[in-house]
Amino acid sequence: MSTRTPKKGDLIKLKSAGKVFTVIRDPYTKVYLDQEDHEMIAAGYGEYAGIWESAIDVICTKSGKRRALRLSRHKNIEVISEQTL
């Protein structure tokens, strides 16, 4: 088991929720927008809107639901099975 950054093909566990996910995409940069950012875009200041952070796409092994995990918000990710090349 490891606490390294997850990569595509890894099986991970969110320690806080106890859920297990399969990583389906290597880490990438994603922009996150909130209501204030949408207002900035509407006012013509779109280049200043949003927060850029690292994310990974995962599928929950129990429910099958796909989602993007914001790595900065999920500090307790444990790699429980690594993809072997």
QUIRA-V178100 format. One record per run of one state. SS is the DSSP state (h for helix, s for strand, l for the rest). FROM is the first residue (numbers start at 1). TO is the last residue. If there is no record, write none. Layout:
BEGIN
ss;from;to
SS;FROM;TO
SS;FROM;TO
END
This chain:
BEGIN
ss;from;to
l;1;1
s;2;2
l;3;10
s;11;14
l;15;18
s;19;32
l;33;34
h;35;42
l;43;45
h;46;48
l;49;50
s;51;60
l;61;65
s;66;70
l;71;76
s;77;81
l;82;85
END
